[in-house]
Amino acid sequence: MKHKNIVLAITALLAFLPMPAHGGAKYKVLHAFGDGTDGSGPFGPLILDGRGNLYGVTGTGGTGQCSDYGCGTVYELTPTAGGTWKDSILHNFQAGSDGAFPYGGLAFDAVGSLYGTLQGDNGLGGSGVFRQGFVAGGWTNSLIYTQGAGPGLLIDGLGNLYGEMGPGQEQGGAIGELSPGLGEWNYTQLYSFNGTDGLAPPTPPIWDAKGNMFGTTAAGGIRASPCQTISGCGVVYEMIPDGDGTWSYHVLHRFASFKNDGQTPYGGLVMDSAGNFYGSTAGGGREGQGTIFQLEYVGGKWRETILYDFPSCAHGCGPNGTLALDKQGNLYGTASGGGTGKCGPYTCGVAFELSPQENGKWKYAVLYNFTAESGGYGDFYGVILDGKGNLFGVTSAFGKYGGGTAFEITP
């Protein structure tokens, strides 16, 4: 009996400890950015259309001129019969009334138009929300909101846009709605952050089955110890429509609520079929290397559970970007630190998988150690899944031309 207990204890421990790279995963660079003819530095997650094409934005590059850099691009990656991917620039931003420096993910409406957000250029303007419409002969670009927005947007079935828009009453940012009208877009402020309840910029929210919005902010909330940042360690929030055009805002969790809680969630949330939410924090945890968390509704309140606490950077640390969730309940993500690859004097980061076990634990495995050649060390924006279980994502730096990469991982 004693021997059996020892075996069970070791099995439970192994389910929680980090594991080496997943031997069966295949990594492929779909495109290397920065060769001088396209964009550089992907600055947001990819999205897929129904035909398997990928879309995203680069923060710089392109033909525009913003100070000493290009103003950024919107691009499309299309799979070819030969197994390669074709990169097409849908728009080169030019600053001013055209916009500049896109960031965050894109969103499709029902007719195939693309929407995204812009940081803008301090000297030339061009911040806010842009629309890419497809017409015969190509894509057209228009700025539909110019008071600041992003990163990224959420869209509903009627074509209304939601996300961080506008300065808010206390200059802490706001969650707003843009609604299409006759020849113009109408802005409505839904909630203004005050710091204790979150702080802009939040990640784009997601819908639940009832039409409520859930999201995270990387700042605001708790600012005292154990939080390590003066701007706050972030929150998880919910917004509920009141039925009269207004929304109610609720904080579901404030990060750094206890000693080993996660801090600063740079990615958004994903939801499973039971209504539980999952996300990552770049900091916090026992060793300060970040966490993967679950938020579930139990006994009339929301409860956070740490599914994985990064113990060191040996197998990745500092997870950032939104996680992906497959049909079997496995979670996939990226971490900007750690791993075995070297990007100059730094490690390049990893892509990882977190799998639920029958004993209630979660098993962590590295799917891929990024390298200077494949892209790494910089910003990652998580991964997305296609219908076959393939993962797609971007790196913001390194790669063949130094401008980052778009990649595919087959677990």
N, C-alpha and C positions, 0 to 999 in steps of 0.2 A: 504493500500500500504506500509506503514511504517513497519507493522508487517511482510509482505512478504519479504521485503528487509533484515530484520534482520535474518529471516529464511535462506535465500539464503547465507548471509554472514557466518552464523554458519556452513552451509553445506559445503561451500568452505573451511573453516578453518579446519573442521574435516577431509576433504580429504587429508590435508597436515600434520596434526599432527600424531605422532606415535601412533599406536594402540597396544593393548595387544596381547598376544599370540593367534594364530589362533586355535580355538578349534577343528577343524576337522582334523588337521594334525596328522599323526601317525609317530612315530620315532622308528627305530629298529637298534640295534647294530648288524652288520653283522660279525664283528671279532674284538677281543680285542688283540692288539699287546703287545709283551714284556714278554711272559711267559717263555722265555729262550730257546724255541725251534724254534722260528721264528725271523723275523726282529722286530725292535723297532723304533718308531718315524717316521711315514709316512712323506715323504719329497717331496710331489708333488701331483697334482690332479690325480684322477682316469681316466681311459679310458674304454670304453665298446667295446667288439667285437660283431659280428653279432648274436652270440648265447646267449648273455646276460651275459657273463663272464666279470669280472672286473679285471683290471691290474694296478699295481702301484709300487712304490719303497719305501723302508725305508732307512733313512739316516744312521742308525746304526743297530746293531744286526746281526744275522747270524753267520756262523762258522768261518769267517775270523778274523784275529787279527790285528787291527790297533791301536797301542798304547794300551790303556786299554779297547778298545771297539771293537765290531764287525764292519766290513767294509761296512755293508749294504746289502740289498737284492733286487731282483725283485720278486714280488709275483703275484699270480692269486687267485681270489675269484670266486668260482663256485657255483651257486645255486643248491640245492638238492631237491629231490621230497618231503622231509619232511618240507621244508620251511627254513632250515638252510643253511649256506654257508660254503663251504669247502675251507680252506686256503692251497695253495700249493706254496712252494718256488721254483721258476724257476731257480734262481741263487743266490749263496752266493759269494759275491766279496771277493777277497783275497789280494788285493793291488798289487803293482808292475805292471807287464804286463797284469794282469787281471782287474785292475781298482779298485777304492775305492770310497765310499761315494756318491752314486747316489743321484741326486736331480732334481726336475722338472718333468714334465709329460712325458709319453711315446708316441711313434707314431708307427703305423702299416704301412708296405708297402703292395703292392698288393699281395704278396705271404704269408703274415702272419708273417714276421719277425718283431721284436720289436727293436726300437732305443731309446736311452736315453742319458743323459749327466751325467758327474761325476765331483765332486769337486776335488777328489783326496786327497791323504794323503801327507802332506808336507815332511815327511821323506821317504815315500815309493813310491811316484809317483802315477800314475794311474788316471790322470785327462783327460777330453776330451769327446769323443763320443764313445758309445759302441753299439754293435749289438747283439741281441739275435736271433739266428736262430734255427728253430725247425727241428730236424732230428729224424729218428727212434730211439726210446729209450730216447728221452728227448731234452733239449735245450742246445745249445752251445753258449759261449760268446766270443766275440773278440773286442779288442779296435781298432777302425778304424781312430781315430784322437786323438792326445795326447798333443795339445797345449792349452788346456783349452776350456770349452764350457758351455753353459747353463745359466739358468735352462730351459730345454726343447727344443723341436725342432718342426719345421714345415716340412712336406714332400709334394712333388708334385706328379703328376701322373707318372712321369718317374723315381721316386725313388730318386730324388735329395733332400738333406736335407738343411734346412735354419735355421739360428738362430745366437745367440751370439757365436762366435768362434774366438779364437786368441786374441793377446794383442792389435792389432791396431798400427798405427804409433806413437801415442802419449800415449800409454799404457792405454788408456781409454776404450779399448775394441773395438770390431768390429762385424759387421754382415757379416757372411760368408756363403758360399755354399760348400757342399760336394757332389761330383758327383761320382757314381760308375764307375769304369773302369775295365780293365782286371787284376784281382787279386789285385787291390788296389783302394783307394779312392783319388780323386783329390780335393784339397782345393783351393777355390778362394775367396779372400777378396772382398766383395761387397761395404762396406763402413766402414770407421774408425771414431769413435766418437772423438770429440774434446772438449767436456764439455759443450759448449754453446748450442749444438744441441742434447744433450742427453749424457748419460753415462752408460756404462755397469754395471751390467748385465740387458739387457732389457728382457721383457717377450717374449715368442715366438710370432711371427707375425701371422696374419690370412690372408686368401685370400679374395679378392672381386671377382665379376663375370668376371672382365677383366684381372685377373692374377696379379694385384698389391698387395703388402703386406702392412698391417697396423699393428702397434704395439705401445707399450708404453715403456718408461724407467722410473724407479722410482727416478732417480737422473739426474743431468745435467740440462740444461736450466737456468731458473732464479735463482740467488743465493742471490739477495738482498731482502729487505723487500717488500712484506709481507712473503716471503719464510722464513721458520724457520730452514732450514738446510744448512750448509756450502757447501754441495756437490750438491745443487740444488734440485728443487722440481719436476723434471721430465717433460716429453713431450709426446705428441702423434705424431707419425711419419708415413709417407707413403714412400714406395719404388716402383718406376715404372721401369719396364724393358725398356731399350733403344733400344732393337732389335739387338744389336751387342754383347751381352754377358755381358754388363755393366748395372748398375742400377743407377737411380737418386734418391737422398734422399731429402725429404722435411719435415720440421717441420710443423704440422697442428695446434698444440696448445702447448703453454708453460704454465704449471700450476703455480699458484701464480701470474697470470696475473692481477688480481685485488684483492681487500681486502678480499672478502669472497670466492675466488676461492679455489678449492681443491688442495691438495698437496700430493705428493708421491703415485702414482698409483702402488701398488704392484701386481695387477692383470692385465691380458690382456684385449682385447676387444672382444665383440660379435657384430654381425651385423644383422640387420633386413632385410626384403625383399625389403625395400625402399632404402637400402644402408646407413642407419644411424648406428652409432656406439654407444655402451654403455660400461661404465666401472665404476670403483670405485676408490676413493682415501682414503688412511688410515688417512690422516690428512687434515687440512684446513677446510673451511666452517666458518660459523659465530662463532661457539664455539670451533673450532679446533678439532672436533670429526670425521671429514671425510664427504665425499659426494658421491652421485651417479650422474653421468653426462651422457649427450647425446651429440654427435657430429654429426651435419648434414651439408650438403652442400647447402648453400643458397646464391643466388645472386653472384655466382662466387667465394665464399670463404667458409671456414669451420667455423661454429659457435658452440660454446659450450653453453649448457643449463644445469643448476643444477636442476636435477629432485627431489632430496631429500638431505637435509642438516641435518645431524644428530644433534639434538638439545642438547642431553645429552647422558649419558650412561645407562639411566634407561631401555631403550628398545634396547640396543646394540649400539656400537660405534667402530670406527676403522675398517671399512670394508676392507677386504683383499681377495685376490684370484679373479679369473675370474668369472663373472656373468654367469648365464644360462638364456636363453630366450625361452619361449614356443610359441606355435602357436597363442595364443591369445594376445601375446605381453607383458605378465607378465615377470618381471625380478626376479631372485632368487639369493641369495648370502649368505655369512657368514660374521660375524663381530667378531673379536677376543676379543673385550672388551664389558663390560656391560652385561645386562641380570640379571636374578634373581638367577642363580645357583652360588654356591660358590666352587671354586677350591683352597683350602688352604685359604690364605688371599685375594685372588683375585676373581673377577667375571669370569665366564667361557665362555662368549660370546653367540651369538645367530645365528640361521639361520632365514632369513627374506624373505619376498615377497614384491615386489613393483608393483602395478597394475595401469595401465592408466585408468583415469576416463573420462566420457563424457565432463566434463567441462575443460579438458586439464590438470588438476592436476593429481598427482600420489598419491595413498594411500599406506602407509607403514604398514605392519603387521608382527609381530614376529611369525614365524612358530614353532620354538622350542627354549627353553632356555637350553643350554647345562649344564650338571652337572659333578661333579667329576667322577661319576660312568659311565656316557655315553661318557665321553671324553670332553676335553675343555681346555681353558687357554693355549695358545700356538699358533702355526701357523695353520691357516686354508688355504685351497687352492681353495676356492670356491666350487661350486657344478656342476654336470653334469646331464642331463636329459636323460631318456630312452624314447622309443616310446610311453609308457603309461603315461608319465608325472611324473614318480617317480624320485626323486632327490637322487643322491649318492655323498658322499664326505668322507673326512677323518679329524680326529683331530690328532695333533702331540703329545699330552700329555694326562695324566690321563687315565681313563678307568679302567677296572678290574685289569690289571697288571701294569698300569702306563706308558705303552708305546704307548698310543693313540688308536684310533679306526677307523674302517671303518663303515659308517652308511648309512641308507636309510631313506628318509622322503617321505611319501605319502601325498601331500597337501590336 
